[in-house]
Amino acid sequence: MKRAMMIGSAVLVLGAAALATLAQTGRDDAEPALAGLTILGDPVTAAMVETGAEVYAESCASCHGAKLEGQPDWRRRNEDGRMPAPPHDDNGHTWHHADRDLFTITKRGVGAVVPGYESDMPGFEGSLSDEEIAAVLAYIKSNWSERERGFQAKVTAGTEGEK
């Protein structure tokens, strides 16, 4: 009986240690990719990126593509004179813009940042919360290469005091 209790205790301790190691390994694998990544000055978390991916799939992917690839021939105007939805991956120009501008465009439409610009991009104010918009932007940014992230961080830092 005493031996069975010792074995049972050892199994529990080893099992708990194994679970703790797995949990720690999972966190370490997920977080370094987000290290230093921010949105509107706040650190990006794995939970934020996960939420952003869900909201993006529901609200953005129909125009900007399920894989952030944008619409075909996105650099040429449509017959109506408007531009197709650009990609949000490294191939597009989203990473050329500061966080505050990206947030404002998503919330209020392109015209809120570029007065008079006509776009098919709707503003999501009223249908997405500020937190959801920030999460979508975090998701998009999490898909950029280090080069694009670095460039965009500098653009964002250069415009922080302007708005």
C-alpha positions as CSV (number, residue, x, y, z in Angstrom):
1,M,0.0,0.0,0.0
2,K,2.8,2.4,1.0
3,R,4.7,1.5,-2.2
4,A,1.6,2.1,-4.4
5,M,1.1,5.6,-2.8
6,M,4.7,6.5,-3.4
7,I,4.4,5.4,-7.1
8,G,1.1,7.3,-7.4
9,S,2.7,10.4,-5.9
10,A,5.7,10.1,-8.2
11,V,3.4,9.8,-11.3
12,L,1.4,12.8,-10.2
13,V,4.6,14.9,-9.7
14,L,6.1,13.8,-13.0
15,G,2.9,14.4,-14.8
16,A,2.5,17.9,-13.4
17,A,6.1,18.6,-14.3
18,A,5.6,17.4,-17.8
19,L,2.4,19.5,-18.2
20,A,4.2,22.6,-16.9
21,T,7.0,22.0,-19.3
22,L,4.6,21.6,-22.2
23,A,2.7,24.7,-21.2
24,Q,5.9,26.7,-20.9
25,T,7.2,25.4,-24.3
26,G,3.9,26.4,-25.9
27,R,4.2,30.0,-24.6
28,D,7.8,30.3,-25.5
29,D,7.1,29.1,-29.1
30,A,4.2,31.5,-29.6
31,E,5.4,34.7,-28.0
32,P,8.9,35.4,-29.5
33,A,7.2,36.0,-32.9
34,L,5.3,38.8,-31.2
35,A,8.2,40.2,-29.2
36,G,8.3,44.0,-29.5
37,L,5.2,44.1,-31.7
38,T,2.7,46.8,-30.7
39,I,-0.5,48.3,-31.9
40,L,-1.3,51.9,-30.9
41,G,1.5,51.6,-28.2
42,D,0.2,48.5,-26.6
43,P,2.0,45.1,-26.8
44,V,0.4,42.6,-29.1
45,T,-0.5,39.3,-27.4
46,A,-1.2,35.9,-28.9
47,A,-4.9,36.2,-27.7
48,M,-5.2,39.5,-29.5
49,V,-3.8,38.0,-32.7
50,E,-6.2,35.1,-32.4
51,T,-9.2,37.4,-32.0
52,G,-7.9,39.5,-34.8
53,A,-7.7,36.5,-37.1
54,E,-11.3,35.7,-36.4
55,V,-12.6,39.2,-36.9
56,Y,-10.5,39.6,-40.1
57,A,-12.0,36.4,-41.5
58,E,-15.5,37.6,-40.8
59,S,-15.2,41.3,-41.7
60,C,-12.2,41.8,-44.0
61,A,-11.2,38.6,-45.9
62,S,-14.0,39.0,-48.5
63,C,-12.2,42.0,-50.0
64,H,-8.6,41.7,-48.7
65,G,-8.3,37.9,-49.1
66,A,-8.3,35.0,-46.7
67,K,-4.5,35.1,-46.8
68,L,-4.1,38.9,-46.8
69,E,-3.4,38.7,-50.5
70,G,-5.8,41.5,-51.7
71,Q,-7.8,41.6,-54.8
72,P,-6.3,40.7,-58.2
73,D,-4.6,43.6,-60.1
74,W,-4.9,45.7,-57.0
75,R,-2.6,48.4,-58.3
76,R,-4.9,49.3,-61.3
77,R,-8.1,51.3,-61.0
78,N,-11.4,49.6,-61.6
79,E,-13.7,50.8,-64.3
80,D,-15.4,53.0,-61.7
81,G,-12.1,54.7,-61.0
82,R,-11.7,53.2,-57.5
83,M,-8.8,51.0,-56.4
84,P,-9.3,47.3,-55.7
85,A,-8.6,46.2,-52.1
86,P,-4.8,46.0,-51.5
87,P,-3.1,43.1,-49.9
88,H,-2.2,43.4,-46.2
89,D,0.8,41.1,-46.4
90,D,4.3,42.1,-47.3
91,N,3.3,42.6,-50.9
92,G,0.9,45.5,-50.2
93,H,1.5,48.9,-48.7
94,T,-0.4,48.6,-45.4
95,W,3.0,48.5,-43.6
96,H,3.8,52.0,-45.0
97,H,1.2,53.6,-42.8
98,A,1.3,54.5,-39.1
99,D,-0.9,52.6,-36.6
100,R,-3.1,55.6,-35.9
101,D,-3.8,56.0,-39.7
102,L,-4.5,52.3,-40.1
103,F,-6.9,52.4,-37.1
104,T,-8.7,55.5,-38.4
105,I,-9.0,54.1,-41.9
106,T,-10.5,50.9,-40.5
107,K,-12.8,52.7,-38.2
108,R,-14.0,55.6,-40.3
109,G,-12.9,54.8,-43.9
110,V,-10.1,56.1,-46.1
111,G,-11.6,59.5,-46.5
112,A,-11.0,60.1,-42.8
113,V,-7.2,60.1,-43.4
114,V,-7.1,61.2,-47.1
115,P,-9.9,63.8,-47.4
116,G,-11.8,63.5,-50.7
117,Y,-10.4,60.0,-51.5
118,E,-13.2,57.8,-52.8
119,S,-12.9,54.1,-51.8
120,D,-15.0,51.0,-51.5
121,M,-13.4,50.6,-48.0
122,P,-16.2,51.0,-45.5
123,G,-15.6,52.4,-42.0
124,F,-16.4,49.8,-39.4
125,E,-17.4,52.2,-36.6
126,G,-20.6,50.8,-35.2
127,S,-20.0,47.3,-36.3
128,L,-16.5,46.6,-34.8
129,S,-15.3,47.8,-31.4
130,D,-12.0,49.7,-31.0
131,E,-10.6,46.5,-29.4
132,E,-11.7,44.4,-32.4
133,I,-10.1,46.9,-34.8
134,A,-6.9,46.9,-32.9
135,A,-6.9,43.1,-32.8
136,V,-7.4,42.9,-36.6
137,L,-4.4,45.3,-37.1
138,A,-2.4,43.2,-34.6
139,Y,-3.2,40.1,-36.7
140,I,-2.2,41.8,-39.9
141,K,1.0,43.1,-38.4
142,S,1.8,39.6,-37.0
143,N,2.0,38.3,-40.6
144,W,4.6,40.8,-41.8
145,S,8.3,40.0,-42.0
146,E,10.7,41.7,-39.6
147,R,11.7,44.2,-42.3
148,E,8.2,45.4,-42.8
149,R,7.5,45.4,-39.1
150,G,10.6,47.5,-38.5
151,F,9.7,50.0,-41.2
152,Q,6.2,50.4,-40.0
153,A,7.3,50.8,-36.3
154,K,9.5,53.7,-37.5
155,V,6.7,55.3,-39.4
156,T,4.4,54.9,-36.4
157,A,7.0,56.4,-34.0
158,G,7.5,59.3,-36.3
159,T,3.8,60.2,-36.3
160,E,3.0,59.6,-32.6
161,G,2.8,63.2,-31.6
162,E,1.0,64.4,-34.7
163,K,-2.5,63.3,-34.1
